[in-house]
Amino acid sequence: MATQLNHVFRSSILKHKTQSETPLRTSRRTPRFEVINATTSSTRSARQLIESGTVRPVLPKDASLAINSEGFILLDVRPTWEREKARVAGSLHVPIFVEDKDNSPITLLKKWVHFGYIGLWTGQYLTAVNSEFLSQVENVIPSKDTKLLVACGEGLRSMTAASKLYNGGYKNLGWLAGGFNRSKDNDFPSAEGKEKLQHATIGGVSYIFLQLLIFLKAVG
């Protein structure tokens, strides 16, 4: 008899515990679901914008047609040191990333690590997001109905820029697919600078190897 009473008592406690925990788990999940929905509905990522066609991908070979015939303005979002090497004449320039000039101990350590692993090979500086990017674009291009073709070296930074521009009110956007690195010599006839557009992202030790390859190709 005592054994049966113990079994009933334990079953009652287990049932009560399960019923009391279930609403708590449900109540915790519901607000979290609502927060995620609120976040994703307020902003859209660059990948979503491009895959849905909201931001139009434009191949480098079609860029001149989009600019000259469709009225797109080329917005170059590369850092200054890349644009100085090569650029498209008449394009506008607002960098999405700028050189990180903070000299705090942590940032100096980051710069040292960056130089050792990336900077020495590529010639790229440690960068930070340009917090004034949208406002700087608004100063240069106040009308948000303007058709903008956003471009960078390889297409990744321009994706970030396109997302910021779209969420900032610019809706007629194009994205240079693959960036200037994928362009050919005749894709942008008005290109100017000491380097080719497709080589502007290359610096540091890799630039020496590039020049060696160009020399060997010319000789052989």
GROMACS elastic network, one bead per residue, 0.5 to 0.9 nm:
[ bonds ]
;  ai    aj funct       b0    kb
    1     4     6  0.51826   500
    1     5     6  0.63038   500
    1     6     6  0.87178   500
    2     5     6  0.51049   500
    2     6     6  0.62245   500
    2     7     6  0.86962   500
    3     6     6  0.51569   500
    3     7     6  0.63035   500
    3     8     6  0.87821   500
    4     7     6  0.50962   500
    4     8     6  0.62657   500
    4     9     6  0.85669   500
    5     8     6  0.51574   500
    5     9     6  0.60447   500
    5    10     6  0.86108   500
    6     9     6  0.50049   500
    6    10     6  0.61045   500
    6    11     6  0.85227   500
    7    10     6  0.52545   500
    7    11     6  0.61389   500
    7    12     6  0.85898   500
    8    11     6  0.51116   500
    8    12     6  0.61100   500
    8    13     6  0.86975   500
    9    12     6  0.51554   500
    9    13     6  0.63220   500
    9    14     6  0.87117   500
   10    13     6  0.51660   500
   10    14     6  0.61583   500
   10    15     6  0.86021   500
   11    14     6  0.51371   500
   11    15     6  0.61182   500
   11    16     6  0.85807   500
   12    15     6  0.51991   500
   12    16     6  0.61570   500
   12    17     6  0.85848   500
   13    16     6  0.51362   500
   13    17     6  0.60815   500
   13    18     6  0.86289   500
   14    17     6  0.51285   500
   14    18     6  0.61882   500
   14    19     6  0.86814   500
   15    18     6  0.52302   500
   15    19     6  0.62471   500
   15    20     6  0.86292   500
   16    19     6  0.52488   500
   16    20     6  0.61266   500
   16    21     6  0.86692   500
   17    20     6  0.52127   500
   17    21     6  0.62048   500
   17    22     6  0.87403   500
   18    21     6  0.53153   500
   18    22     6  0.62563   500
   19    22     6  0.55084   500
   19    23     6  0.74220   500
   20    23     6  0.64962   500
   20    24     6  0.72870   500
   21    24     6  0.52662   500
   21    25     6  0.64554   500
   21    26     6  0.88431   500
   22    25     6  0.53498   500
   22    26     6  0.63599   500
   22    27     6  0.87009   500
   23    26     6  0.50116   500
   23    27     6  0.59609   500
   23    28     6  0.85149   500
   24    27     6  0.51399   500
   24    28     6  0.61979   500
   24    29     6  0.87707   500
   25    28     6  0.52509   500
   25    29     6  0.64040   500
   25    30     6  0.89262   500
   26    29     6  0.53252   500
   26    30     6  0.63686   500
   27    30     6  0.55596   500
   27    31     6  0.72764   500
   28    31     6  0.64201   500
   28    32     6  0.70455   500
   29    32     6  0.53218   500
   29    33     6  0.63090   500
   29    34     6  0.88674   500
   30    33     6  0.52579   500
   30    34     6  0.64312   500
   30    35     6  0.88594   500
   31    34     6  0.50669   500
   31    35     6  0.62102   500
   31    36     6  0.87485   500
   32    35     6  0.51906   500
   32    36     6  0.63883   500
   32    37     6  0.87759   500
   33    36     6  0.53195   500
   33    37     6  0.63747   500
   33    38     6  0.87608   500
   34    37     6  0.51442   500
   34    38     6  0.61916   500
   34    39     6  0.87310   500
   35    38     6  0.50822   500
   35    39     6  0.62788   500
   35    40     6  0.87666   500
   36    39     6  0.52156   500
   36    40     6  0.62584   500
   36    41     6  0.85781   500
   37    40     6  0.53175   500
   37    41     6  0.60393   500
   37    42     6  0.86191   500
   38    41     6  0.53848   500
   38    42     6  0.63359   500
   39    42     6  0.54566   500
   39    43     6  0.67444   500
   40    43     6  0.57407   500
   40    44     6  0.66135   500
   40    45     6  0.86674   500
   41    44     6  0.71525   500
   42   167     6  0.84230   500
   43   163     6  0.84770   500
   43   166     6  0.88938   500
   43   167     6  0.61896   500
   44    47     6  0.83732   500
   44    48     6  0.64758   500
   44    49     6  0.67182   500
   44   163     6  0.69422   500
   44   166     6  0.82957   500
   44   167     6  0.71897   500
   45    48     6  0.53174   500
   45    49     6  0.63162   500
   45    50     6  0.88131   500
   45   159     6  0.88002   500
   45   160     6  0.81867   500
   45   163     6  0.59179   500
   45   164     6  0.87914   500
   46    49     6  0.50474   500
   46    50     6  0.62064   500
   46    51     6  0.85274   500
   46    55     6  0.81634   500
   46   159     6  0.54636   500
   46   160     6  0.62383   500
   46   161     6  0.83777   500
   46   162     6  0.65480   500
   46   164     6  0.84457   500
   46   166     6  0.88971   500
   47    50     6  0.52665   500
   47    51     6  0.59735   500
   47    52     6  0.83977   500
   47   159     6  0.75861   500
   47   163     6  0.85642   500
   48    51     6  0.52258   500
   48    52     6  0.59565   500
   48    53     6  0.84484   500
   48    54     6  0.83050   500
   48    55     6  0.89019   500
   49    52     6  0.53980   500
   49    53     6  0.62235   500
   49    54     6  0.50296   500
   49    55     6  0.53088   500
   49    56     6  0.83447   500
   49   162     6  0.86401   500
   49   163     6  0.74667   500
   49   166     6  0.86536   500
   50    53     6  0.50735   500
   50    54     6  0.60151   500
   50    56     6  0.62268   500
   50    57     6  0.66384   500
   50   159     6  0.85831   500
   50   174     6  0.88615   500
   50   175     6  0.80532   500
   51    54     6  0.77237   500
   51    55     6  0.80906   500
   51    56     6  0.88028   500
   51    57     6  0.89630   500
   52    55     6  0.76118   500
   52    56     6  0.88191   500
   53    56     6  0.53914   500
   53    57     6  0.76853   500
   54   171     6  0.78920   500
   54   172     6  0.83047   500
   54   173     6  0.77506   500
   54   174     6  0.87587   500
   55   162     6  0.76408   500
   55   163     6  0.87784   500
   55   166     6  0.83805   500
   55   171     6  0.78852   500
   55   172     6  0.73756   500
   55   173     6  0.51872   500
   55   174     6  0.53526   500
   55   175     6  0.66368   500
   56   149     6  0.87424   500
   56   172     6  0.85158   500
   56   173     6  0.63984   500
   56   175     6  0.59790   500
   56   176     6  0.86736   500
   57   149     6  0.89876   500
   57   173     6  0.88966   500
   57   174     6  0.57131   500
   57   176     6  0.60695   500
   57   177     6  0.56063   500
   58    61     6  0.82211   500
   58    62     6  0.63014   500
   58    63     6  0.62320   500
   58    66     6  0.80549   500
   58   149     6  0.80896   500
   58   174     6  0.64095   500
   58   175     6  0.57681   500
   58   176     6  0.50042   500
   58   177     6  0.56082   500
   59    62     6  0.53182   500
   59    63     6  0.62855   500
   59   175     6  0.83592   500
   59   176     6  0.58750   500
   59   177     6  0.52032   500
   59   178     6  0.74366   500
   59   179     6  0.83472   500
   59   182     6  0.85301   500
   59   183     6  0.83252   500
   60    63     6  0.50525   500
   60    64     6  0.78544   500
   60   176     6  0.63374   500
   60   177     6  0.69501   500
   60   178     6  0.78124   500
   60   179     6  0.72457   500
   60   180     6  0.70539   500
   60   182     6  0.68498   500
   60   183     6  0.52238   500
   60   184     6  0.77386   500
   60   187     6  0.61919   500
   60   188     6  0.80598   500
   61    64     6  0.72149   500
   61    65     6  0.83884   500
   61   183     6  0.68254   500
   61   184     6  0.74914   500
   61   186     6  0.82151   500
   61   187     6  0.50668   500
   61   188     6  0.81383   500
   62    65     6  0.54704   500
   62    66     6  0.64390   500
   62    67     6  0.88685   500
   62   187     6  0.75929   500
   63    66     6  0.50864   500
   63    67     6  0.61869   500
   63    68     6  0.85829   500
   63    72     6  0.88198   500
   63    74     6  0.87549   500
   63   149     6  0.82454   500
   63   176     6  0.74496   500
   63   187     6  0.73178   500
   63   188     6  0.77223   500
   64    67     6  0.50469   500
   64    68     6  0.58756   500
   64    69     6  0.80054   500
   64   187     6  0.68455   500
   64   188     6  0.63666   500
   64   189     6  0.83167   500
   65    68     6  0.52496   500
   65    69     6  0.53636   500
   65    70     6  0.69313   500
   65    71     6  0.89342   500
   66    69     6  0.56276   500
   66    71     6  0.65368   500
   66    72     6  0.57773   500
   66    73     6  0.86600   500
   66   149     6  0.83459   500
   67    70     6  0.58145   500
   67    71     6  0.52188   500
   67    73     6  0.60604   500
   67    74     6  0.71055   500
   67   149     6  0.80393   500
   68    71     6  0.60318   500
   68    72     6  0.74106   500
   68    73     6  0.89764   500
   69    72     6  0.81205   500
   70   147     6  0.85654   500
   71   146     6  0.86123   500
   71   147     6  0.66592   500
   71   148     6  0.86897   500
   72   146     6  0.76352   500
   72   148     6  0.53201   500
   72   149     6  0.59131   500
   72   172     6  0.89011   500
   72   173     6  0.85588   500
   72   174     6  0.80867   500
   73    90     6  0.86703   500
   73    91     6  0.68834   500
   73    92     6  0.76421   500
   73   146     6  0.77847   500
   73   147     6  0.61211   500
   73   149     6  0.58172   500
   73   150     6  0.84188   500
   74    88     6  0.82948   500
   74    90     6  0.79957   500
   74    91     6  0.50193   500
   74    92     6  0.62640   500
   74    93     6  0.85780   500
   74   147     6  0.87708   500
   74   148     6  0.60285   500
   74   150     6  0.61439   500
   74   151     6  0.70920   500
   75    91     6  0.59480   500
   75    93     6  0.58089   500
   75    94     6  0.72058   500
   75   148     6  0.63759   500
   75   149     6  0.58411   500
   75   151     6  0.61032   500
   75   152     6  0.86635   500
   76    79     6  0.88036   500
   76    83     6  0.80399   500
   76    87     6  0.82131   500
   76    88     6  0.85814   500
   76    91     6  0.66150   500
   76    92     6  0.58924   500
   76    94     6  0.63942   500
   76    95     6  0.71681   500
   76   149     6  0.84314   500
   76   150     6  0.62287   500
   76   151     6  0.50877   500
   76   152     6  0.59794   500
   76   158     6  0.82504   500
   77    80     6  0.88615   500
   77    83     6  0.88959   500
   77    92     6  0.85228   500
   77    93     6  0.59631   500
   77    94     6  0.51694   500
   77    96     6  0.53815   500
   77    97     6  0.78089   500
   77   150     6  0.70457   500
   77   151     6  0.61340   500
   77   152     6  0.55772   500
   77   153     6  0.88307   500
   77   157     6  0.73940   500
   77   158     6  0.64069   500
   77   161     6  0.73363   500
   78    81     6  0.82104   500
   78    82     6  0.63415   500
   78    83     6  0.64455   500
   78    93     6  0.77224   500
   78    94     6  0.75608   500
   78    95     6  0.51713   500
   78    96     6  0.68031   500
   78    97     6  0.72669   500
   78    98     6  0.87739   500
   78   151     6  0.76379   500
   78   152     6  0.50982   500
   78   153     6  0.67851   500
   78   157     6  0.75861   500
   78   158     6  0.80797   500
   79    82     6  0.57174   500
   79    83     6  0.65882   500
   79    84     6  0.89496   500
   79    93     6  0.89051   500
   79    94     6  0.82046   500
   79    95     6  0.51819   500
   79    96     6  0.73523   500
   79    97     6  0.61499   500
   79    98     6  0.59803   500
   79    99     6  0.78152   500
   79   127     6  0.88515   500
   79   152     6  0.87795   500
   80    83     6  0.51626   500
   80    84     6  0.61598   500
   80    85     6  0.89022   500
   80    93     6  0.85618   500
   80    94     6  0.88559   500
   80    95     6  0.71601   500
   80    98     6  0.79122   500
   80    99     6  0.89713   500
   81    84     6  0.52681   500
   81    85     6  0.67918   500
   81   124     6  0.85553   500
   81   200     6  0.86524   500
   81   201     6  0.88724   500
   82    85     6  0.54152   500
   82    86     6  0.68383   500
   82    87     6  0.83565   500
   82   124     6  0.89453   500
   82   153     6  0.82712   500
   82   200     6  0.53769   500
   82   201     6  0.59067   500
   82   202     6  0.85437   500
   83    86     6  0.53058   500
   83    87     6  0.54285   500
   83    88     6  0.88922   500
   83    93     6  0.83512   500
   83   193     6  0.84302   500
   83   197     6  0.88113   500
   83   200     6  0.73062   500
   83   201     6  0.89838   500
   84    87     6  0.70736   500
   84   193     6  0.68570   500
   84   194     6  0.82611   500
   84   200     6  0.84334   500
   85   192     6  0.84410   500
   85   193     6  0.54062   500
   85   194     6  0.55919   500
   85   195     6  0.54323   500
   85   196     6  0.78232   500
   85   197     6  0.78981   500
   85   199     6  0.85186   500
   85   200     6  0.56352   500
   85   201     6  0.86409   500
   86   191     6  0.68919   500
   86   192     6  0.56525   500
   86   194     6  0.63033   500
   86   195     6  0.54273   500
   86   196     6  0.59982   500
   86   197     6  0.52069   500
   86   198     6  0.85807   500
   86   199     6  0.82213   500
   86   200     6  0.59498   500
   87    90     6  0.88709   500
   87    91     6  0.76533   500
   87   190     6  0.85393   500
   87   191     6  0.55522   500
   87   192     6  0.55291   500
   87   193     6  0.63460   500
   87   195     6  0.89819   500
   87   196     6  0.85321   500
   87   197     6  0.65092   500
   87   200     6  0.86602   500
   88    91     6  0.56555   500
   88    92     6  0.88955   500
   88   188     6  0.68951   500
   88   189     6  0.82934   500
   88   190     6  0.57223   500
   88   192     6  0.61094   500
   88   193     6  0.86971   500
   88   197     6  0.82198   500
   89    92     6  0.88297   500
   89   190     6  0.54788   500
   89   191     6  0.58236   500
   89   192     6  0.64328   500
   90   190     6  0.83447   500
   92   140     6  0.81926   500
   93   137     6  0.87200   500
   94   133     6  0.68100   500
   94   134     6  0.89735   500
   94   136     6  0.68990   500
   94   137     6  0.65475   500
   94   140     6  0.87780   500
   95    98     6  0.64786   500
   95   129     6  0.88994   500
   95   130     6  0.70191   500
   95   133     6  0.69623   500
   95   161     6  0.88277   500
   96   128     6  0.87030   500
   96   129     6  0.61634   500
   96   130     6  0.53328   500
   96   131     6  0.83401   500
   96   132     6  0.87331   500
   96   133     6  0.59185   500
   96   134     6  0.88538   500
   96   157     6  0.70214   500
   96   158     6  0.78149   500
   96   160     6  0.78873   500
   96   161     6  0.61430   500
   97   100     6  0.87877   500
   97   127     6  0.59532   500
   97   128     6  0.54847   500
   97   130     6  0.50240   500
   97   131     6  0.86745   500
   97   133     6  0.84638   500
   97   157     6  0.79897   500
   98   101     6  0.87777   500
   98   125     6  0.88384   500
   98   126     6  0.84418   500
   98   127     6  0.52706   500
   98   128     6  0.55540   500
   98   129     6  0.63387   500
   98   130     6  0.57283   500
   99   125     6  0.61913   500
   99   126     6  0.59661   500
   99   128     6  0.62138   500
   99   129     6  0.87484   500
   99   130     6  0.89220   500
  100   103     6  0.85902   500
  100   107     6  0.82494   500
  100   111     6  0.87437   500
  100   125     6  0.77809   500
  100   126     6  0.57643   500
  100   128     6  0.52666   500
  100   129     6  0.86162   500
  101   107     6  0.85985   500
  101   126     6  0.85831   500
  101   127     6  0.83632   500
  101   128     6  0.88489   500
  102   105     6  0.89982   500
  102   107     6  0.63129   500
  102   108     6  0.77472   500
  103   106     6  0.80512   500
  103   107     6  0.60082   500
  103   108     6  0.57379   500
  104   107     6  0.53064   500
  104   108     6  0.61014   500
  104   109     6  0.86263   500
  105   108     6  0.51019   500
  105   109     6  0.62134   500
  105   110     6  0.86855   500
  106   109     6  0.51304   500
  106   110     6  0.63123   500
  106   111     6  0.87373   500
  107   111     6  0.61230   500
  107   112     6  0.85857   500
  108   112     6  0.62163   500
  108   113     6  0.86939   500
  109   112     6  0.50827   500
  109   113     6  0.62735   500
  109   114     6  0.84691   500
  110   113     6  0.51768   500
  110   114     6  0.59150   500
  110   115     6  0.84851   500
  110   126     6  0.79204   500
  111   115     6  0.59772   500
  111   116     6  0.85056   500
  111   119     6  0.86805   500
  111   125     6  0.79945   500
  111   126     6  0.60252   500
  112   115     6  0.52190   500
  112   116     6  0.62494   500
  112   117     6  0.87655   500
  113   116     6  0.51436   500
  113   117     6  0.62153   500
  113   118     6  0.81403   500
  113   119     6  0.88203   500
  114   117     6  0.53676   500
  114   118     6  0.53351   500
  114   119     6  0.58103   500
  114   120     6  0.83339   500
  114   124     6  0.89383   500
  114   125     6  0.79548   500
  114   126     6  0.65335   500
  115   118     6  0.54014   500
  115   120     6  0.52608   500
  115   121     6  0.81129   500
  115   123     6  0.83281   500
  115   124     6  0.82434   500
  115   125     6  0.76665   500
  115   126     6  0.79553   500
  116   119     6  0.64357   500
  116   120     6  0.60017   500
  116   121     6  0.82421   500
  117   120     6  0.69415   500
  117   121     6  0.74057   500
  118   121     6  0.55139   500
  118   122     6  0.59274   500
  118   123     6  0.75814   500
  118   124     6  0.71964   500
  118   125     6  0.86692   500
  119   122     6  0.52105   500
  119   125     6  0.60945   500
  119   126     6  0.77073   500
  119   203     6  0.85603   500
  119   204     6  0.70592   500
  120   123     6  0.56657   500
  120   124     6  0.78810   500
  120   203     6  0.84443   500
  120   204     6  0.54869   500
  120   205     6  0.64027   500
  120   206     6  0.86390   500
  121   124     6  0.82588   500
  121   202     6  0.88143   500
  121   203     6  0.70637   500
  121   206     6  0.55095   500
  121   207     6  0.82451   500
  122   125     6  0.88352   500
  122   201     6  0.77596   500
  122   202     6  0.58022   500
  122   205     6  0.65902   500
  122   206     6  0.59147   500
  122   207     6  0.75092   500
  123   201     6  0.84535   500
  123   202     6  0.70583   500
  123   205     6  0.74799   500
  123   206     6  0.81583   500
  123   207     6  0.83118   500
  124   127     6  0.84465   500
  124   201     6  0.80660   500
  124   202     6  0.83480   500
  124   203     6  0.70283   500
  124   204     6  0.77703   500
  127   130     6  0.88728   500
  128   131     6  0.85709   500
  129   132     6  0.87433   500
  129   133     6  0.83115   500
  130   133     6  0.53131   500
  130   134     6  0.87735   500
  131   134     6  0.78717   500
  131   135     6  0.87713   500
  132   135     6  0.54244   500
  132   136     6  0.59878   500
  132   137     6  0.86260   500
  133   136     6  0.52141   500
  133   137     6  0.62747   500
  133   138     6  0.86879   500
  133   161     6  0.83453   500
  133   164     6  0.85624   500
  133   165     6  0.89959   500
  134   137     6  0.51581   500
  134   138     6  0.61874   500
  134   139     6  0.87232   500
  134   161     6  0.87167   500
  134   164     6  0.71154   500
  134   165     6  0.66502   500
  134   168     6  0.70726   500
  135   139     6  0.62688   500
  135   140     6  0.87947   500
  136   139     6  0.51170   500
  136   140     6  0.64469   500
  136   141     6  0.85086   500
  137   140     6  0.51259   500
  137   141     6  0.56918   500
  137   142     6  0.75542   500
  137   165     6  0.85348   500
  138   143     6  0.76588   500
  138   144     6  0.80095   500
  139   142     6  0.57481   500
  141   144     6  0.72774   500
  141   146     6  0.75453   500
  142   145     6  0.89369   500
  142   146     6  0.85546   500
  143   146     6  0.57960   500
  143   170     6  0.84194   500
  144   147     6  0.82570   500
  144   168     6  0.88616   500
  144   169     6  0.62773   500
  144   171     6  0.70926   500
  144   172     6  0.79480   500
  145   148     6  0.89781   500
  145   169     6  0.86935   500
  145   170     6  0.64730   500
  145   171     6  0.67395   500
  145   172     6  0.62895   500
  146   170     6  0.75695   500
  146   171     6  0.83074   500
  146   172     6  0.64259   500
  146   173     6  0.83298   500
  147   170     6  0.84456   500
  147   171     6  0.80922   500
  147   173     6  0.58311   500
  147   174     6  0.75460   500
  148   170     6  0.83948   500
  148   171     6  0.89265   500
  148   172     6  0.64152   500
  148   174     6  0.59750   500
  148   175     6  0.83638   500
  149   162     6  0.89245   500
  149   172     6  0.87029   500
  149   173     6  0.59617   500
  149   175     6  0.55391   500
  149   176     6  0.66404   500
  150   155     6  0.89350   500
  150   158     6  0.57496   500
  150   159     6  0.79901   500
  150   161     6  0.73880   500
  150   162     6  0.65653   500
  150   173     6  0.72862   500
  150   174     6  0.60405   500
  150   175     6  0.50169   500
  150   176     6  0.61290   500
  151   154     6  0.84135   500
  151   155     6  0.66627   500
  151   157     6  0.81066   500
  151   158     6  0.52869   500
  151   159     6  0.84336   500
  151   161     6  0.88544   500
  151   174     6  0.87203   500
  151   175     6  0.63234   500
  151   176     6  0.51190   500
  151   177     6  0.81378   500
  151   178     6  0.88747   500
  151   179     6  0.58890   500
  151   180     6  0.72908   500
  152   155     6  0.55659   500
  152   156     6  0.74805   500
  152   157     6  0.62390   500
  152   158     6  0.53740   500
  152   159     6  0.88311   500
  152   176     6  0.75973   500
  152   178     6  0.85242   500
  152   179     6  0.52442   500
  152   180     6  0.63299   500
  152   181     6  0.85383   500
  153   156     6  0.80397   500
  153   157     6  0.79456   500
  153   158     6  0.83539   500
  153   178     6  0.77051   500
  153   181     6  0.54860   500
  153   182     6  0.84720   500
  153   197     6  0.81425   500
  153   198     6  0.73976   500
  153   199     6  0.87040   500
  153   200     6  0.73900   500
  153   201     6  0.61407   500
  154   157     6  0.75588   500
  154   158     6  0.82566   500
  154   176     6  0.88892   500
  154   177     6  0.80885   500
  154   178     6  0.51170   500
  154   180     6  0.63008   500
  154   181     6  0.55603   500
  154   182     6  0.74635   500
  154   198     6  0.89709   500
  154   201     6  0.83477   500
  155   158     6  0.53535   500
  155   159     6  0.62918   500
  155   175     6  0.78022   500
  155   176     6  0.65475   500
  155   177     6  0.58874   500
  155   180     6  0.78434   500
  155   181     6  0.84949   500
  156   159     6  0.51575   500
  156   160     6  0.67336   500
  156   161     6  0.88680   500
  156   178     6  0.79839   500
  156   179     6  0.79988   500
  157   160     6  0.51953   500
  157   161     6  0.63102   500
  157   162     6  0.86837   500
  158   162     6  0.59633   500
  158   163     6  0.85404   500
  158   175     6  0.69551   500
  158   176     6  0.77182   500
  158   179     6  0.79975   500
  159   162     6  0.50936   500
  159   163     6  0.63190   500
  159   164     6  0.87679   500
  159   175     6  0.70611   500
  159   176     6  0.89008   500
  160   163     6  0.52644   500
  160   164     6  0.64146   500
  160   165     6  0.87205   500
  161   164     6  0.51503   500
  161   165     6  0.61154   500
  161   166     6  0.85813   500
  162   165     6  0.50424   500
  162   166     6  0.60337   500
  162   167     6  0.85341   500
  162   170     6  0.87349   500
  162   173     6  0.71040   500
  162   174     6  0.79756   500
  162   175     6  0.71997   500
  163   166     6  0.51882   500
  163   167     6  0.61576   500
  163   168     6  0.84009   500
  164   167     6  0.52594   500
  164   168     6  0.59799   500
  164   169     6  0.88150   500
  164   170     6  0.88546   500
  165   169     6  0.64093   500
  165   170     6  0.53803   500
  165   171     6  0.78899   500
  165   173     6  0.83026   500
  166   169     6  0.53201   500
  166   171     6  0.55660   500
  166   172     6  0.83446   500
  166   173     6  0.75692   500
  167   170     6  0.72509   500
  167   171     6  0.85298   500
  168   171     6  0.88309   500
  170   173     6  0.69615   500
  175   178     6  0.88710   500
  175   179     6  0.84050   500
  176   179     6  0.52978   500
  176   180     6  0.77258   500
  177   180     6  0.85909   500
  177   182     6  0.81928   500
  178   181     6  0.67008   500
  178   182     6  0.55808   500
  178   183     6  0.82371   500
  179   182     6  0.59086   500
  179   183     6  0.72687   500
  179   198     6  0.84063   500
  180   183     6  0.51133   500
  180   184     6  0.84853   500
  180   197     6  0.57898   500
  180   198     6  0.52013   500
  180   199     6  0.83761   500
  180   200     6  0.83820   500
  180   201     6  0.89904   500
  181   184     6  0.84457   500
  181   197     6  0.68434   500
  181   199     6  0.66971   500
  181   200     6  0.80041   500
  181   201     6  0.77986   500
  182   198     6  0.64586   500
  183   186     6  0.81663   500
  183   187     6  0.61172   500
  183   188     6  0.80026   500
  183   197     6  0.73919   500
  183   198     6  0.60478   500
  184   187     6  0.53505   500
  184   188     6  0.78775   500
  184   197     6  0.84780   500
  184   198     6  0.74360   500
  185   188     6  0.69589   500
  185   189     6  0.76222   500
  185   191     6  0.88431   500
  185   196     6  0.75146   500
  185   197     6  0.80764   500
  185   198     6  0.83496   500
  186   189     6  0.55147   500
  187   191     6  0.89922   500
  188   191     6  0.56034   500
  188   197     6  0.86824   500
  189   192     6  0.87902   500
  191   196     6  0.78866   500
  191   197     6  0.72186   500
  192   195     6  0.79512   500
  192   196     6  0.79919   500
  192   197     6  0.83335   500
  193   196     6  0.73659   500
  193   197     6  0.83904   500
  195   198     6  0.82832   500
  195   199     6  0.64235   500
  195   200     6  0.62997   500
  196   199     6  0.53125   500
  196   200     6  0.64440   500
  197   200     6  0.54069   500
  197   201     6  0.83418   500
  198   201     6  0.74049   500
  198   202     6  0.86381   500
  199   202     6  0.54936   500
  199   203     6  0.85881   500
  199   207     6  0.86389   500
  199   210     6  0.86936   500
  200   203     6  0.77794   500
  202   205     6  0.88790   500
  202   206     6  0.64629   500
  202   207     6  0.55926   500
  202   210     6  0.81842   500
  203   206     6  0.58082   500
  203   208     6  0.78885   500
  204   207     6  0.54750   500
  204   208     6  0.71672   500
  205   208     6  0.52870   500
  205   209     6  0.67132   500
  205   210     6  0.88334   500
  206   209     6  0.50858   500
  206   210     6  0.61828   500
  206   211     6  0.87562   500
  207   211     6  0.62615   500
  207   212     6  0.85815   500
  208   211     6  0.52320   500
  208   212     6  0.62464   500
  208   213     6  0.87196   500
  209   213     6  0.61949   500
  209   214     6  0.86483   500
  210   213     6  0.51278   500
  210   214     6  0.62238   500
  210   215     6  0.86058   500
  211   214     6  0.50301   500
  211   215     6  0.61010   500
  211   216     6  0.85941   500
  212   215     6  0.50665   500
  212   216     6  0.61535   500
  212   217     6  0.85414   500
  213   216     6  0.51034   500
  213   217     6  0.60715   500
  213   218     6  0.85489   500
  214   217     6  0.51095   500
  214   218     6  0.61711   500
  214   219     6  0.86561   500
  215   218     6  0.50980   500
  215   219     6  0.61528   500
  215   220     6  0.84795   500
  216   219     6  0.50827   500
  216   220     6  0.58060   500
  217   220     6  0.52458   500
